[in-house]
């Protein structure tokens, strides 16, 4: 793990993990609320049982939060999951008219303020993903250059 990623991973990981743990014990009404908001934005979720949906979201959040906190999985996989998760939340925000001020006004309504922060999380996740991809590509390029240089030296000595 890179030191520069630590604050982001700790902050986002703890937040997402906590959110997932809270959802694990969601009652029927809370599950219906989570499901209603999500299925309004993503109609393919309408036929999923609200309690099952909430447990699946909770498990996803616990998994993603733990992956951000514990550096055992590949950074690219964690950064991709974090970005996809954040993008889905922003998509839900944008597709739910009651969460913003008007049809052509993406600014949050009073009901949308709590969810609008996901735009910031998406920006952080995308930055983490881009940094991870570019540093991985740079590292691979350096390694390939060194390997090619060694091969060229071998050929020159023959």
Backbone as a ProteinNet text record, in pm:
[ID]
protein_1_A
[PRIMARY]
XXXXXXXXXXXXXXXXXXXXXXXXXXXXXXXXXXXXXXXXXXXXXXXXXXXXXXXXXXXXXXXXXXXXXXXXXXXXXXXXXXXXXXXXXXXXXXXXXXXXXXXXXXXXXXXXXXXXXXXXXXXXXXXXXXXXXXXXXXXXXXXXXXXXXXXXXXXXXX
[TERTIARY]
84.8	0	89.7	53.7	128.8	82.5	177.2	147.4	45	54	-37.6	-181.8	-202.1	-337.4	-397.2	-313.9	-357.9	-473.6	-467.8	-580.2	-712.2	-706.6	-827.4	-881.4	-793.6	-838	-892.8	-827.9	-875.8	-1009.7	-1018.5	-1142	-1259.6	-1242.3	-1351.3	-1381.8	-1279.2	-1300.1	-1378.8	-1343.1	-1414.6	-1559.4	-1581.3	-1716.6	-1803.7	-1751.2	-1827	-1850.1	-1748.9	-1763.8	-1872.4	-1870.1	-1970.8	-2110.8	-2124.5	-2253.9	-2304.5	-2216	-2253.8	-2294.3	-2219.5	-2252.3	-2389.5	-2417.1	-2548.6	-2661	-2639.1	-2743.5	-2766	-2667.7	-2685.1	-2799.5	-2824.5	-2931.6	-3053.6	-3066.9	-3179.7	-3312.1	-3411	-3543.7	-3619.1	-3739.4	-3818.8	-3844.5	-3877.5	-3904.8	-3780.4	-3666.2	-3541.4	-3507.1	-3524.1	-3494.7	-3583.8	-3710.7	-3803.1	-3759.3	-3710.1	-3662.4	-3540.6	-3442.3	-3322.2	-3360.7	-3445.7	-3485.9	-3566	-3655.9	-3737.4	-3654.3	-3557.5	-3469.7	-3388.8	-3331.7	-3247.8	-3330.2	-3445.7	-3525.3	-3591.3	-3609.7	-3659.1	-3556.2	-3430.7	-3322.4	-3282.2	-3287.9	-3247.3	-3364.3	-3455.2	-3578.7	-3559.3	-3446.1	-3424.2	-3421.9	-3411.6	-3410.6	-3550.9	-3654.3	-3790.2	-3835.7	-3797.5	-3844.5	-3761.4	-3657.3	-3574.4	-3640.7	-3645.9	-3701.4	-3622.1	-3689.8	-3619	-3518.4	-3553.8	-3462.2	-3339.7	-3362.3	-3251.6	-3162.2	-3224.2	-3147.6	-3059.2	-3118.1	-3044.3	-2929.1	-2951.2	-2842.5	-2730.5	-2765.7	-2664.2	-2584.5	-2653.4	-2584.2	-2494.4	-2545.7	-2467.1	-2341.4	-2355.6	-2239.2	-2138.7	-2188.4	-2099.5	-2023.8	-2094.6	-2029.9	-1928.2	-1961.9	-1866.6	-1743	-1763.7	-1650.6	-1564.5	-1627.1	-1550.5	-1479.8	-1549.3	-1487.1	-1366.2	-1380.4	-1267.9	-1154	-1187.2	-1083	-1004.2	-1072.2	-1002.2	-914	-959.1	-885.4	-768.1	-783.2	-681.4	-615.9	-490.5	-424.7	-379.3	-473.3	-434.8	-475.8	-574.8	-619.2	-540.9	-532.2	-462.8	-527.5	-443.5	-492.8	-587.8	-558	-642.9	-783.7	-794.5	-926.1	-1001.6	-933.5	-997.7	-1040.5	-952.8	-984.3	-1099.3	-1103.3	-1212	-1344.4	-1344.3	-1466.1	-1514.9	-1424.6	-1457.3	-1519.3	-1461.4	-1512.7	-1650	-1667.6	-1797	-1906.1	-1873.8	-1968.4	-2009.8	-1912.6	-1940.6	-2021.4	-1988.8	-2061.5	-2207.7	-2232.5	-2370.4	-2448.4	-2384.1	-2450.9	-2480.4	-2386.1	-2408.6	-2518.7	-2519	-2625.4	-2762.2	-2769.4	-2895.4	-2937.8	-2841.7	-2870.9	-2925.2	-2857.5	-2897.3	-3030.8	-3064.5	-3189.4	-3308.1	-3286.9	-3395.5	-3430.4	-3536.3	-3570.3	-3588.5	-3639.2	-3663.2	-3534.1	-3421.5	-3294.4	-3226.2	-3275	-3216.3	-3323.6	-3280.8	-3370.6	-3468.8	-3434.4	-3524.3	-3475	-3557.4	-3527	-3389.7	-3355.6	-3226.6	-3128.4	-3152.7	-3068.1	-3015.5	-2889.8	-2837.8	-2801.3	-2809.8	-2777	-2874.5	-2829	-2915.9	-3029.1	-3141.5	-3252.5	-3218.5	-3295.7	-3267.8	-3264.9	-3350.4	-3350.7	-3229.4	-3166.8	-3056.1	-2917.9	-2908.8	-2777.4	-2696.6	-2760.1	-2689.4	-2635.4	-2698.7	-2655.1	-2561.9	-2576.2	-2493.2	-2344.4	-2310.3	-2169.6	-2104.8	-2185.4	-2130	-2057.1	-2087.4	-2013.5	-1867.4	-1845.4	-1709.5	-1641.1	-1714.7	-1657.4	-1621.3	-1705.7	-1673.6	-1547.4	-1532.3	-1410.9	-1286.8	-1297.4	-1184.9	-1153.6	-1257.9	-1238.4	-1176.6	-1225.7	-1171.2	-1025.2	-993.2	-854.4	-765.9	-813.6	-739.3	-718.7	-823.3	-812.8	-713.6	-724.5	-631.8	-487.8	-467.1	-331.7	-277.6	-362.9	-321.7	-288.6	-373.1	-349.2	-223.5	-205.9	-89	40.1	37.1	160.2	190.6	86.1	107.7	163.8	111.5	160.1	304.7	334.9	471.5	567.4	527.6	610.6	632.5	526.2	537.9	628.9	618.4	704.2	850.3	878.5	1015.8	1071.4	991.7	1033.3	1060.7	973.2	991.4	1116.6	1143.2	1262.3	1388.8	1391.1	1507.4	1527.1	1419.6	1427.2	1479	1430.5	1475.5	1623.2	1664.2	1805	1895.1	1854.5	1932.6	1939.8	1827.7	1826.4	1917.9	1917.5	2003.4	2151.2	2186	2324.9	2368	2280.4	2311.7	2340	2255.7	2273.9	2404.2	2438	2560.5	2685.5	2680.3	2796.4	2813	2718.6	2728.1	2800.3
-117.2	0	124.1	219.5	344	435.7	502.6	591.2	697.3	748.3	853.1	803.5	672.3	616.7	589.9	589.8	551.6	636.2	769.9	847.4	817.8	806.5	776.1	638	539.3	402.5	389.6	452	444	515.6	637.2	714.1	649.7	620	560.3	419.3	342.7	205.8	200.5	285.2	287.1	330.9	430.6	480.8	374.1	311.4	210.4	86.4	43.8	-71.2	-44.3	73	108.7	107.6	162.2	164.4	22.6	-66.1	-204.6	-276.4	-254.6	-318.1	-270.4	-141.3	-88.8	-155.1	-176.7	-236.2	-383.8	-450.9	-592.9	-615.1	-516.9	-530.7	-445.2	-409.6	-326.2	-400	-329.7	-389.9	-383.5	-436	-445.4	-308	-209.9	-74.9	-12.4	-25.8	29.1	-41.6	-172.9	-249.1	-202.4	-178.2	-128.2	9.7	92	225.1	217.9	136.9	121.1	66.1	-36.5	-100.9	-5.6	70.8	164.7	269.5	323.8	424.6	364.9	247.8	184	137.5	77.3	25.5	137.1	254	369.2	415.7	406.3	447.4	335	213.1	95.8	-2.9	13.4	-66.4	-218.4	-268.5	-413.3	-471.1	-385.5	-432	-444.9	-402.1	-401.8	-538.9	-645.8	-780.6	-847.4	-781.5	-838	-808.5	-907.2	-890	-781.7	-684.2	-575.3	-622.8	-722.7	-771.8	-837.3	-916.1	-980.3	-874	-773.5	-663.4	-594.9	-563.9	-492.4	-576.9	-705.1	-794	-798.9	-802	-805	-674.3	-562.6	-433.2	-428	-474	-473.8	-557.6	-676.4	-763.9	-698.9	-632.9	-563.2	-450.5	-375.3	-264.6	-315.4	-419.7	-477	-526.9	-595.5	-645.8	-534.4	-432.5	-320.8	-242.9	-215.9	-143.4	-217.4	-349.5	-430.1	-432.1	-441.4	-443.2	-312.4	-201.8	-73.4	-63.8	-121.3	-111.9	-210	-327.9	-433.2	-453.7	-419.1	-421.8	-561.6	-651.6	-785.5	-812	-741.7	-760.4	-667.2	-700.7	-611	-472.3	-370.4	-231.8	-203.5	-257.1	-230	-284.5	-403.5	-462.3	-379.1	-337.1	-257.5	-121.8	-56.9	74.7	65.2	-41.6	-60.3	-82	-166.5	-189.7	-63.3	12	137.2	236.1	245.5	337.6	293.1	164.3	113.8	135.7	107.4	127.1	274.1	362.5	506.2	553.9	504.6	543.8	499.3	381.4	334.7	425.7	471.3	562.5	697.4	748.6	876.1	858.5	743.2	714.8	714.8	656.7	655.3	798.4	878.3	1018.3	1091.8	1078	1150.8	1102.8	976.1	918.8	933.1	996.2	1012.5	1160.9	1203.8	1346.4	1412.8	1342.9	1404.2	1442	1390.6	1419.1	1544.9	1599.8	1726.3	1830	1953.3	2068.9	2078.6	2023.8	2033.9	1948.4	1944.8	1858.2	1886.4	2011.1	2046.6	2104.8	2080.2	2133.8	2017.3	1977.1	1860.5	1886.8	2013.7	2043.8	1973.1	1930.2	1851.8	1932.2	1864.9	1918.3	1888.5	1939.8	1904.3	1752.1	1677.1	1531.5	1466.2	1536.4	1477.5	1508.1	1596.7	1637.5	1518	1427.4	1311.8	1218.2	1214.5	1125.3	1197.4	1328.8	1405.2	1395.3	1363.5	1347.9	1233.2	1146.4	1036	1084.8	1206.4	1265.5	1283.3	1326.2	1342.8	1207.2	1107	972.7	918.9	944.7	900.3	969.3	1097.1	1167.9	1109.8	1079.2	1019.4	880.2	801.5	664.9	667.3	755.3	764.6	810.1	902.7	947.4	832.1	754.9	638.1	536.4	511.7	416.9	467.1	592.3	647.9	645.8	680.7	677.8	535.2	441	300.4	249.6	281.3	234.9	297	426.4	490.9	448.6	428.2	384.7	239	156.7	17.3	11.4	95.1	96.2	145.7	247.3	299.9	193.3	122.7	17	-95	-133.8	-239.1	-194.6	-67.4	-15.5	-15	24.3	24.3	-117.2	-210.1	-350.5	-406	-374.8	-422.6	-362	-235.9	-169.6	-235	-263.2	-329.3	-467.8	-539.9	-675.3	-670.4	-575.1	-561.2	-522.2	-437.2	-397.7	-515.8	-602.1	-721.9	-815.7	-829.7	-917.5	-862.3	-730.7	-669.1	-688.3	-678.9	-699.9	-843	-938.8	-1079.3	-1100.6	-1040.3	-1054.6	-987.2	-876.5	-804.4	-883.4	-962.1	-1041.1	-1167.9	-1203.7	-1328.9	-1308.3
0	0	0	-81.9	-86.7	26.8	88.2	199.9	160.3	38.2	-5.6	-17.3	-25.1	-32	105.7	206.9	340.8	394.5	390.8	444.7	372.9	242.6	165.7	202	204	232.2	374.2	470.3	608.8	625.8	573.6	588.4	516.7	389.8	312.3	361.2	390.4	436.7	565.7	661.7	789.6	770.8	686.6	662	596.1	492	417.9	504.1	578.1	667.5	771.9	832.5	932.4	872.5	753.1	685.3	660.3	618.2	593.7	721.1	826.9	955.5	1004.2	988.2	1027.3	947.9	818.4	734.4	766.1	822.2	855.4	954	1037.6	1137.2	1102.6	975.7	933.9	953.6	1006.7	1022.7	889	889	765.1	703.3	786.1	734.2	671.9	738	683.6	552.6	549.3	427.5	312.8	341.4	238.3	188.6	280.1	241.7	151.6	189.5	105.4	-31.2	-29.5	-153.6	-241.9	-181.4	-258	-327.3	-258	-316.8	-431	-407.7	-510.2	-629.6	-606.7	-718.3	-798.4	-735.1	-810.7	-912.9	-876.2	-966.2	-1061.5	-1013.1	-1090.9	-1094.1	-1191.3	-1195.3	-1195.1	-1240.9	-1241.1	-1099.8	-998.5	-859.1	-799.2	-871	-816.7	-768.1	-837.4	-801.2	-691.5	-645.5	-539.5	-404.2	-318.7	-185.6	-110.2	-47.8	21.3	127	202.7	306.8	242.4	136.3	63.7	1.3	-59.8	-120.9	-16.8	98.1	202.3	255.9	272.7	318.7	214.9	87.1	-19.1	-21.4	-7.3	-2.5	120	232.6	356.8	340.5	284	263.3	168.8	63.9	-30.1	38.7	120.7	191.6	293.3	365.6	461.3	386.2	274.9	196	140.6	82.4	26.3	136.6	245.4	356.6	409.9	428.6	477.8	376.4	248	143.6	142.4	168.3	174.4	298.6	408.3	534.4	543.9	486.1	499.4	362.8	349.1	217.5	171.9	151.5	105.8	-38.2	-87.3	-224.9	-317	-445.2	-539.3	-541.7	-543.2	-540.8	-656.5	-773.4	-889.4	-863.9	-806.9	-778.7	-675.7	-571.5	-466.1	-521.8	-596.6	-653.7	-753.5	-831.6	-928.1	-855.4	-752.9	-675	-606.9	-550.6	-482.7	-581.9	-700.9	-802.5	-852.1	-877.1	-924.3	-818.9	-694.3	-584.7	-576.3	-579.5	-570.9	-690.6	-809.2	-930.6	-922.6	-867.2	-851.9	-756.9	-651	-556.9	-622.1	-700.1	-769.4	-874.3	-941.9	-1038	-971.1	-853	-778.6	-743.8	-700	-667.5	-790.4	-903	-1023.6	-1079.4	-1057.4	-1111.3	-1016.1	-902.6	-805	-795.6	-866.4	-872.7	-736.2	-638.5	-507.3	-435.2	-481.8	-415.1	-466.5	-578.1	-623.2	-647.1	-668.5	-663.5	-779.7	-890.2	-1004.5	-1119	-1224.4	-1338.7	-1399.8	-1414.5	-1475.2	-1374	-1248.1	-1142.3	-1056.6	-1076.1	-1003.8	-857.8	-815	-675.5	-583.2	-467	-379.1	-316.2	-303.1	-223.7	-77.7	16.7	156.7	179.4	109	122.1	55.4	-37.1	-112.3	-58.9	39.4	90.2	140.9	214.1	269.1	163.5	47.9	-58.8	-156	-166.3	-259	-225.6	-101.1	-62.8	-139.4	-198.1	-275.1	-400.2	-445	-556.5	-515.8	-391.9	-341.3	-332	-283.9	-273	-411.6	-513.1	-648.8	-699.3	-672.9	-714.2	-648.2	-519.7	-447.2	-501.6	-525.7	-576.5	-715.9	-802.5	-937.9	-934.6	-845.6	-830.9	-785.7	-691.1	-642.2	-754.7	-831.9	-942.9	-1047.6	-1086.5	-1186.9	-1137.1	-1011.7	-955.5	-954.3	-917.4	-913.3	-1052.6	-1148.9	-1286.4	-1346.6	-1324.4	-1384.7	-1316.5	-1184.3	-1117	-1151.6	-1170	-1210.9	-1351.6	-1440.7	-1579	-1584.6	-1504.8	-1501.1	-1450.7	-1346.5	-1288.9	-1390.5	-1460.8	-1561.8	-1675.6	-1715	-1821.7	-1782.4	-1658.8	-1607.6	-1605	-1558.2	-1549.8	-1690	-1785.7	-1923	-1986	-1957.3	-2010.8	-1957.2	-1827.6	-1767.7	-1827.6	-1844.3	-1899.2	-2043.7	-2121	-2260	-2264.5	-2170.7	-2164.5	-2134.5	-2042.5	-2009.6	-2129.3	-2199.2	-2316.4	-2425	-2442.3	-2543.1	-2508.8	-2381	-2338.6	-2366.6	-2341.3	-2368.5	-2516.9	-2599.3	-2744.7	-2790.3	-2730	-2768.1	-2732.1	-2624.3	-2581.4	-2663.2	-2743	-2821.8	-2947
[MASK]
++++++++++++++++++++++++++++++++++++++++++++++++++++++++++++++++++++++++++++++++++++++++++++++++++++++++++++++++++++++++++++++++++++++++++++++++++++++++++++++

